[in-house]
Amino acid sequence: MSLADDLVWLIGVPSPTGEEQALCTAVARRLSPRYGADALLRVGNALVVGRPDQRPQITFYGHLDTVPAQGNAVPELREGRVHGVGASDMKSGLAVMVALLEDGAVGAGPYNLTAVFYDREEGPADENGLEDVLNAVGWLGQAELAVVLEPTDLEVQLGCQGTLNATVSFLGRAAHSARPWLGENAITKAGAWLVDMARRAPRKVMVNELEFNELFSVTKAQGGVASNVIPARFDLNVNYRFPPDLTLEQAESRLLAATAAADEVEIVDRAAPAPIPEGNAHLERLSAVSGAVLTGKQAWTDVARLAQRGIPAVNYGPGETAEAHRADESVEAQNLEVAFAALRRFLI
């Protein structure tokens, strides 16, 4: 089968976050003729493929889960593009991983290719299934380079942003809407601050000559109990994406400063950024053989989780970042061929 056919197969096994069991089993069955039971380790609904040996270890990582389908559960190859939920984020990366694991020349090459197919990446950071895998399989820490095949538009993307989510609350006083002067409207109280947030431009930050953007976004809002009651509480979610030159503590201080007009602020989700790997010969070779542009990762990925454990990691994958999570998500089929060829050259 072609890489595009494999991607259609992977999309055809639904795997929204929390429901990855069927796809994990399907990938294990696909790879079992080549690897056997002793080189396929199941950790919940995640799968580790390979075993340590004397060769330098390179590990590929890809998450099995997707966001929920939006009328795009049935895959389709049309006019050179594969359409369907997860096509770009990140079942295209999984298809490349499977093909490389099945390639005889890669298996006999100078590097020990291992792979991790893991679950629950699209959900909260503290529920990410990769944490369980890394805790259970200590030898994954031997990798001299980890490649996370998230969508990168075929760029080698270094580091990654950190992210915080906070519940930001404006408090008022309830009253009958026929007599609003007897209360205080929590929703309209937030108006001036929301206008300021809408006008807040991205802040460009250069880290090791790579550009990152600091971003504050209001992503959810909830307020009011009835159509004839002045709302006494207005809760919003602020998502903050920050560059890898900030620590979590520094980022929290900046978020609190940006939300100082609110009555209450509670940070509910934290994910640290990833540093940019330096002086790694494997990364330099990947850059050279792929010919890929080097950029900073304008998102959070599990390179951060790997970096926290001392594993140097980069992002490189065939998916298209602009297609991720869209109702009409798709990927250029040729991208899979380009990524596969580049990583094959890197491994042999």
Secondary structure, 3 states (H helix, E strand, C coil): CCHHHHHHHHHCCCCECCCCHHHHHHHHHHHHHHHCHHHEEEECCEEEECCCCCCCEEEEEEECCECCCCCCCCCEEECCEEECCCHHHHHHHHHHHHHHHCCHHHHCCCCEEEEEEECCCCCCHHHCHHHHHHHHCHHHHHCCEEEECCCCCCCEEECECEEEEEEEEEECECEECCCHHHCECHHHHCHHHHHHHHHCCCEEEEECCEEEEEEEEEEEEEECCCCCEECCEEEEEEEEEECCCCCHHHHHHHHHHHCCCCCEEEEEEEECCECCCCCCHHHHHHHHHHCCCEEECCCCCCHHHHHHCCCCEEECCCCCHHHCCCCCCEEEHHHHHHHHHHHHHHHC
